[in-house]
Amino acid sequence: MTSDFRTPALDALAAKIIPGQHFEFSAATARDRFFNDTRMLDVKQWVHNAFRTNPTSMLGHMLDNLALTGTEDLLDLGCGNGFILGDLRPHLADGSITGLDIAPAVLEAAQQRLHGTATPCTWIEGSADDLSMLGDDTFDRVMANYMIHYVPDLDRCFTEVRRVMRPGGIFQLTTDRTDSMLEMYDVHFTALKAMSAPQDLFKASPKGRLSLTNGGDLLGRHFERVDTVTWQDQLRFTDPEPFMRFYEVGHNHCCASSEEDERLTGDFFAELRDRVRAQVTEAIDTRGYFAVTKYTGSFLCR
Ligand SMILES: C[S@@+](CC[C@H](N)C(=O)[O-])C[C@H]1O[C@@H](n2cnc3c(N)ncnc32)[C@H](O)[C@@H]1O
């Protein structure tokens, strides 16, 4: 079954509303603000799974990508709370897992999730652009899923991945298109506009730094072969509240409150949420559900 949610109307909406400029965040912001606990990851992972309409899960796509035989040594850069590793582990029964993350709180959660399983696991607190603690030709698979936009030095990161990966290995880098989840950006920007919000809040997802659209060129400088695998999904909500939890937690209102900003008060965000909720409720009343279309995928580098 194909899951193609793209329509001319969605393409036209994307062209109209997704800004060319994207937000940028440092690894320190990731460590100290977004991932100092597992809340953001827990809510996002729950919503992406519970409200999807593509019958193939993200893990299903990754299993196709990674072609595991069960004996591979796998390195996961920015492993977060181990959500993906927990599901991959049975496919690595005679292999090993190394999870690296800059944020101790989520790394601890990953460690807890895989505790007591038979696949040997190693956990490293660090940044994906410094793999100096790892030897040359050590891993058969390396992954960087939905995290590369935080890494300070991308060239150094990819040089290091090349070094630690064995010949014949696969590096899977998963990211989004900048128009992914455009219906969420639509209700968000519509609300911001109605509130005459500062212009610098109108920016695309930080994944614009290395998106499915622009990432191939950079990766092509480091790897002999780069293939792109894409898939779509559509989250559908018939109750505004799960969407609102997702909207608030994901980079805090589409990045609007991701950094300290004295212009933006608690009242500002309360009004923003009310305006977003009203649009989502209206869509549900009119159409039966509120849809959020995802354009995502992986670069497979060899
Ligand atoms: C959106 S989460 C993705 C987690 C996991 N890969 C997944 O897909 O479920 C991004 C993760 O990257 C981590 N991170 C951010 N900057 C990093 C860096 N420079 N090096 C390693 N990990 C980093 C964060 O702490 C967070 O756990």
The ligand as a MOL file (V3000), in Angstrom:
LIG
                    3D

  0  0  0     0  0            999 V3000
M  V30 BEGIN CTAB
M  V30 COUNTS 27 29 0 0 0
M  V30 BEGIN ATOM
M  V30 1 C 14.9490 14.8940 18.3320 0
M  V30 2 S 16.0080 13.9600 19.3310 0 CHG=1
M  V30 3 C 16.1730 12.4640 18.4000 0
M  V30 4 C 16.4190 11.2680 19.2700 0
M  V30 5 C 16.4870 9.9200 18.5170 0
M  V30 6 N 17.5300 9.9030 17.5270 0
M  V30 7 C 15.1550 9.6290 17.8520 0
M  V30 8 O 15.0520 9.7950 16.6320 0
M  V30 9 O 14.2120 9.2510 18.5800 0 CHG=-1
M  V30 10 C 17.6110 14.7160 19.1420 0
M  V30 11 C 18.6560 14.1340 20.0670 0
M  V30 12 O 19.9410 14.6430 19.6920 0
M  V30 13 C 20.6730 14.9230 20.8650 0
M  V30 14 N 21.7470 15.8710 20.5180 0
M  V30 15 C 21.6590 17.1890 20.3090 0
M  V30 16 N 22.8480 17.7060 19.9650 0
M  V30 17 C 23.7160 16.6640 19.9440 0
M  V30 18 C 25.0920 16.5390 19.6290 0
M  V30 19 N 25.8150 17.5950 19.2640 0
M  V30 20 N 25.6530 15.3090 19.7090 0
M  V30 21 C 24.9340 14.2360 20.0860 0
M  V30 22 N 23.6220 14.2960 20.4010 0
M  V30 23 C 23.0180 15.5050 20.3130 0
M  V30 24 C 19.6320 15.4450 21.8260 0
M  V30 25 O 20.0780 15.4070 23.1710 0
M  V30 26 C 18.4630 14.4990 21.5250 0
M  V30 27 O 18.4950 13.3460 22.3220 0
M  V30 END ATOM
M  V30 BEGIN BOND
M  V30 1 1 1 2
M  V30 2 1 2 3
M  V30 3 1 2 10
M  V30 4 1 3 4
M  V30 5 1 4 5
M  V30 6 1 5 6
M  V30 7 1 5 7
M  V30 8 2 7 8
M  V30 9 1 7 9
M  V30 10 1 10 11
M  V30 11 1 11 12
M  V30 12 1 11 26
M  V30 13 1 12 13
M  V30 14 1 13 14
M  V30 15 1 13 24
M  V30 16 1 14 15
M  V30 17 1 14 23
M  V30 18 2 15 16
M  V30 19 1 16 17
M  V30 20 1 17 18
M  V30 21 2 17 23
M  V30 22 1 18 19
M  V30 23 2 18 20
M  V30 24 1 20 21
M  V30 25 2 21 22
M  V30 26 1 22 23
M  V30 27 1 24 25
M  V30 28 1 24 26
M  V30 29 1 26 27
M  V30 END BOND
M  V30 END CTAB
M  END
